[in-house]
Amino acid sequence: MQMNTPPRSTIRLTRRGRLVLIATGAVVAGAAVAVPLLTLGKPEEAPKPKTLVIPEGWRASQIYEAIDKALALPSGTTRKAMPTAGLKLPSDARGNPEGYLFPATYPVDRKATPQSLLAYMVDTADKRFNGAPIAAGAQRNAVNVYQAVTVASLVQAEAATKADMGKVARVVFNRLKRGMPLQMDSTINYALNRSLLKTTESDTRVQSPYNTYQRMGLPPTPIDNPGEEAMRAAISPTPGDWLYFVTVKPGDTRFTAGLAEHQRNVAEFNRNQKAAKSPSAAAG
């Protein structure tokens, strides 16, 4: 049945693109939730632990690299160590920790290993995600906890501001309920291992289970590691009938229920992008 959705070239449900700086021995990034320090040995016997900050929205691949840097290990060490970490992941994850490497501040002392840090992150996620309120909220939205984490990862990737998170979650659920493809550029970026603002027509034809332009429903796993605010939005989305959204310019994300209005917003977004790339705009 033909869906009331615009052509792929005009749907723009996303805005992305983040830069993060990695300093020697630690990661410097945006806000993260602090968790208690892991005490190993007597304080007087061990040097003051360094800290590893995992920002909200980082992918597992970024976290592996950050752990390698924090522990001064060759690149790829943490990725290779992941299967031996004994991570307590939900069965739906099928051994993939994406979504369960909880964003927080973690200690890095002389006894830390890739396995211990990964396990600490997953244990923290389990404590945050497996409580009764999360399970009840997921059930209200006709999803299980793992699917709620997947929705939260989309919210984390797509929302321009924390205030928009609940609305983005509502768009996800409204589209799922109507049998519409999600058509979110963040999932294309994940499939292509990149972070870009604009998705081309050829991008939407990529053969991947994460291509939500071509495949119905949620992606098979989370696409990043969401924080608590994104998770709250996923289980308690803002009430509304929105089906589309686009960040026309910084600070101006527009949520709409009608296709015609959304297309006008997309046209404005495209004009703004074109103006930003013009020589006069660059010179200014």
ABEGO torsion letter per residue (X at the ends): XBBBBBBAAABBABBBEBBBBBBBGBBBBBBBBBBBBBBBEBAAABBBBBBBBBBBGBBAAAAAAAAAAAAGBBBGAAAAAAAAAGBBBBAAAGGBABGABBBBBBBBBAABBAAAAAAAAAAAAAAAAABAAAAAAAAAAGBBAAAAAAAAAAAAAABABAAAAAAAAAAAAAAAAAGBBAGBAAAAAAAAGBBBABBBAAAAABBBAABAAABBEBBABBABBBBAAAAAAAABBBBEABABBBBABBGBBBBBABAAAAAAAAAAAAAAAAAAABAAAAAX
